[in-house]
Amino acid sequence: MRWHHPLRAHRDRGGARTTGRHAVDQRPVRDRAGQGVRALARRLLGRPEGVVPTPRRSNPDAVVDCAVYVNGRREPGRPHYDDAYARARRGRDAFVWLGLHDPGPAVLAAVGRTFDLDELTVEQALADGHRPTVQRHGSVTLLVLRTAGYVEHDELTDTSEVIDTGDVMVLLGDRFAITVRHGAAGALRTVRADIEGRPALLAAGPWAVAYAVCARMVDSYLEVAGHVERDLERVEEAVFARERTADIQHIYQLKREVVEFKRAVLPLQAPMRTLLDPDGPPRALHRWFVDVDGRLSRAVDRVAAYDDLLTSIVQSRLAQLAVEQNNDMRKIAAWAAIAATQTGIAGIYGMNFDHMPELAWRYGYAGALALMAAAALFLYRLFRRSGWL
């Protein structure tokens, strides 16, 4: 048999500690002990009592993604861009890539304060509709590109939207790359995913992001050009078909869309040549930008050829319309001549003169009608043989 000391503490079924015959709940004692430990921790950490720790900041809605890359590899998590930039500045061979989509003034102002951007750079990133360009503001390089996306449509009308354009700005610093995209076209999620799968290339730093964005934009130009080519083929077939169904307004609409596409592609040539200068991207990325420049040249040639072809199609359609109008005018003139003959004969025989040929003849009325019919038939066959009818 095991003896228990009468004063030994033990637990009852309710969880309270008992000493002897009287049960005493000791849980408040543990709470007071925990409060003492927390108070000691506050004194050691220098945090006054009652101060709640600052919650972790979350990225605003305009932020598509934010990540820190070290030696070409992404660090886990998606930190706030302020924390990410601080981490990138402390690390070696690290930079932060911040992606924004249609940010507002408040978001861009906060981003500008974090990354030490000047006021002009923030204003340029806030507005859309810029032409492709490369600018340097101190230690920050601003690269502007136009985005393009093909809008699917069943048939071409005089209000069809064929090409949707926008712009994307790339701000490059020593430890950061900021992409600001305006418009629905040119999403950069796939760009980030692709470049993250190539850590050796991403290890070149923020300029690797600029290369990835440029490559994606040029590839999208070529994709859109392929879709536009099919629209051009359909329009060309409709214009030169035996039974023409192409409306001139539809061709003009496609012409306007191609001109907008041309304004997005052609002006990028000069900034791309600037990026090939020795003072531009790192030497390790030079050959990659040369490849992008080659593909851009192909896109420029195709878009320029499409614009010239559409101009020829418009001129051909206008010439066809002029010919059709001329044919219509000749038909109208032929029928007017036939009608004028009848009017002339009827007008002469309708005069009330006493001495006119065949007025007293029994068959004069029938003879006049026969003369009018013979004249009409003769003129009709004459105009028909000459191609006027």
Beta strands, then each sheet from edge to edge (+ up, - down):
strand 1: 9-11
strand 2: 17-19
strand 3: 22-24
strand 4: 63-70
strand 5: 73-74
strand 6: 94-101
strand 7: 133-137
strand 8: 140-150
strand 9: 163-172
strand 10: 176-182
sheet 1: 1+ 2- 3+
sheet 2: 5+ 4- 6+ 10+ 9- 8+ 7-
end
